[in-house]
Amino acid sequence: MTLSCERCKDEVFKYLSCDYCSRKICNNCIKSSARASKISRLVICKDCWGDLKKRERYKNKLTLPLKKAVATANR
């Protein structure tokens, strides 16, 4: 069973969904992905990367676990 990428319409076998627009995207359309914590993974597509408000939310979610770790280490 093959699916198509909702951004570029290419045929894909495995997809990820963007956390900001909820589209199913292929690896070529992923602008950035990172592990926010041990169990959660953040993915942002190239279209959402161009929207500065969505990009700011993505970068803020990445720095939250780091800020918590530093705060608990300083106690």
C-alpha positions, -999 to 999 in steps of 0.1 A, spaced: 0 0 0 15 33 -10 4 68 0 11 102 -15 27 131 3 2 158 9 28 185 2 46 174 -29 23 146 -41 51 121 -44 45 84 -37 57 74 -2 58 42 17 65 57 51 54 92 61 55 115 91 29 140 100 38 177 106 30 188 142 19 222 130 -3 216 99 -11 179 105 -2 170 69 13 136 60 47 144 45 76 125 30 113 127 41 121 153 14 94 177 27 106 176 63 126 207 72 135 197 107 128 170 132 141 166 167 135 145 197 119 168 223 119 142 250 125 105 253 91 96 239 81 126 217 94 136 184 87 170 168 85 173 130 80 205 110 75 207 72 91 232 49 58 252 45 54 256 83 91 266 86 84 296 64 57 308 89 76 325 117 50 320 143 50 282 138 88 281 136 90 300 169 66 275 186 88 247 172 120 262 186 104 270 219 92 234 224 128 222 217 143 244 244 117 236 271 132 202 281 167 218 282 155 247 305 139 222 328 170 201 330 192 232 338 167 243 364 167 210 382 205 207 380 209 242 396 188 233 427 
